[in-house]
Amino acid sequence: MSRYFDRQGQPIANVITWGWLMNDRTYQRIAETTLPDGKWISTVWIGLNHNDGDGPPLIFESMVFPKKGEYGELDCERYATEAEATIGHTELVKKWSQPQLQETQ
């Protein structure tokens, strides 16, 4: 089984092709949101299967950071499809926009 997949979930033949796609920020970016408190939520295609078990390859990722450009993620979710990633991004925006999360972070 391939370790590398395109945005449509189709196997990529080699790491060179995957690398070219990874360098295309337009291809990679699914969504990004900066919350009023500065937290940054980024959802991207990573194309590298992060599923070690059964099930579809997890090739999209959403992460919540304290601020854009800062490391030390606060939350992370992975998805198999672009549609799941888009929905997941929206759910993380809602989750991290809740007042009780704002007060505890």
C-alpha positions, 0 to 999 in steps of 0.5 A: 500500500502506498504511503502517499496520496493526492487530495482525491485520495489516489495513491502517488507513485513516489516521494518525488511527486508528493514533494512537488505537491507539498511545495505548492501551498495552494494545493496544500491549503484547505482552510485557515482561520484566525480567531479574535484572541489570535489563535490560528486554525490551519487545515492542510493536505499532508498526503502522507498516511497517518493511519497506522491501523485499519481504515482509509488513509488519513491525509488531511490535518487540522491544527490549532496554534496559539498564534499564526507562526507559533509552534506548540499546537493546542489541538489536532485532528486528521481526516481521510477526505477533503470534505471531512477536513473542511467540516472538521475545520469548521468544527474546530473553529466552533470548538475553540471559539467557545468562551470557556476555552478562551478563558482556560487557554 
